[in-house]
């Protein structure tokens, strides 16, 4: 077993394109958001690089799909073992490159270990059905791979969100071209490529090409890539969907969210405050499932708001690589400016600023806004920052109306002591993920993850959805003798 995957290959200023090599697109610096320090260099892919890798992946896919399932399963199990052996080195990269705290990095690693074992398990699951047929005919429906899957992953949980698409796509017999976000190319691409290469994945089956918009558009339009799995913003997702549709490709879009955490009048207030803190401040709020709206019954409203403000003021902010902090840096200075613009515009429109709201370089403190109304940007826009936005409601029907007043439809949480009431309210919400007596940020590789409306196109990642997304049905009939037709 390779003890040190990070040093097992010379990947500096390179990408995995059949082999580790420089690309014609040049190279980019990997920047630590907390300090501005250059951590490494990786190769940058352009359209020409993507085209070359897509062709190589298509050529490698058939032999990969034909490999005995037991041998393929061993590769995924070995990958999980290698990840366990390298977890501290991988976690350090996730912390420094994404700005996440250590527990967040460890969650990513534990989740990817789980996905490795789930990928191995997929290879012993049924791949089809025996359908009804007439005598003398066997009628089958089986799942077959698309061929090459293009995966475009984001910056916020890059190791996990790359892996949750790459691993099941490989397990179902596809080759993969992965384009990690250019802001987190090591956590989102290099780590995964090194792990799978060391585990024995055949050459050419996985290509890892860090890139910007040019590389992404080339991947979506390449004729050798019949499916795209995209995780990222709704604005970019619309463009991906448009291009994929034009080229008649299957596309799985997991996009943004404006998620509501609903606190009913009979809720356990302590648990609701605990969950609300996690839902908006975990990883600086840079999660598609973060609670963008805290909808609180008027009887609990002022207490909830004041307690949230107390918690916000007590949370330390700083460099998670060198300090024991609760919140690290925002990914870029431009994103800090965006978060602050949303907060300040909402304050000018009447929101009460109870805590935070003042950036310090690339750090933004835990922030609490009360008296938020639907016309404010903090109510309408996805923030992707550590902001609790609190609105009051007087009835369950009003809570439903506020929660559904959005183009998004990803996640919702409801706190109540009455499970039946919570379920009845939840059934009225336009979301893909619903959590009764929990908050909005939940993830498990065995569940189908995805949203509705501007949060996605109904596609899902995880569990049984992986077969739906990364394969397609093929109908096959087998006859003992050929039939005679009347013409």
C-alpha positions, 0 to 999 in steps of 0.5 A: 500500500502506498503510504504517502499518496501526495508524494507518490507522483510528481503532480506539480503543474500537471493534470491527469490526461492519460498520464500526469503531464503539463497541458496546453492551457498552461498552469495556475496557482493554488491559493490559500484563501486564509493567507493568500499564499500560493500552495502549489501549481496545477495544469490548466486545461483548455478546449484542446486538452478536453477534446484529447482526454474525451477521446482517450476516455472513450477508447479506455471505457470498453475494456474498463466496463468489460473487466470482471466485476470483482476486480473492479470492486477491489479497486474501490475498496482499495481506494477506501483503504488508501484514503484511510491511510492518508486522511491527515494529509488529505485533510490538511489540503482540504482545510488550507485550500477550501478554508474549512475547519478540520471537522469539515475536512474529516466529514468530507474524508469519511463521506468519500470512504463511504462512497468508495465502499458504496461504489464497490457494492454497486458491482454486485447489485442487480443491473436489470429486470426480466420482463413479461413476454410470450412463449419462446421469447426472453425479454430483458431490460438492463442498465448499460453505461453511457460511455464517458461521463463529464463531471464538473464539481464546485469549490465548497466541498470539492473532494466529496462532491467530485467523488460522489459523481466520479465513483458511481460513474466509474462503478457503473462502467463509464470512463470519466473526465473530471473538471474540478473548480479552478479555485480548489483543483487539488481537493477537487481533483488531484487527491481523488486522481492520486487515490484511484490511480494508486488503487489500480484504476486502469490508465485512461479511465479517469481524466482530471483536468482543472479548468475554467469556463472554456474547459467546462463548455468544451466538456459539455459540448464534446461528442465523446461525452454523452452525459454531464454531471454538474454541481454548482450555481444555478446561473452556470447550471442554466448554461450547462443545461442549455448546451447539453440540451442542444447537443442531446446529452443527459445532464444531472444538475445539482444547483443552488438553494434558498432553504427554509428552516421552520421553527413552529410554536411547539418546537424544542427551542434549544434544539432549534437554535443548535440546528439553526446555527449549524445550518447557516454557519457551517463552512461559512454558509458556503453550502447549497443546503444552508438555511437561507431563511429562518422562519420562526413563529412569532411567539418564539421570534425575539428569543430565537433572534437574541439567542442566535445573536449571542451565539454569533458573537461567541464564534471565533473567526480565523485561519483554520489551519493555524487556529481553533476557529469555528469559521474560516475564510470566504473562498474569494474576495469577490464572494466577500463583497457579494455577501456584504452587499446582500447584508448591507442592502437588506439593513438599508431596507429595514432589517435589524443587524443583531450580530456580525455584518463587518468583513475583515479581509476575506473573513466574514463573521457569523451574522444575524439579521432580524425583521427580514421581509420578502422584498429584501435581497437577504430573503430572496438571494442565495447568500453563500455566506454565514448569515442567519436571516430571521422572519416571523410567521403567525400560522402554519399556512403563512410559514408554508407560503414564505418557504415556497416563495422562491424559485429554488426547491432544495432542502427544508427543516421543520422543528416541532414536537408534533410529528404529524403536524410537521409531516403535514406542513412538510408535504406542502413544501416544494423541496427535494429534501425534507427533515422533520426535527432537523436542520437543512444541511444533511448528507448521506451517500445512500440517499438520493440528493437533489432539488427542484426548480432552480435547485436542479432538473430533478436529477439525483446523486446517491443511493438508488439514484446512481443507477438512474443517473449514470446508466440507461435502459437497454431492452433486449429480446432473445428468441429460440427461432426467428419469427416469420413476418407477413410482409 
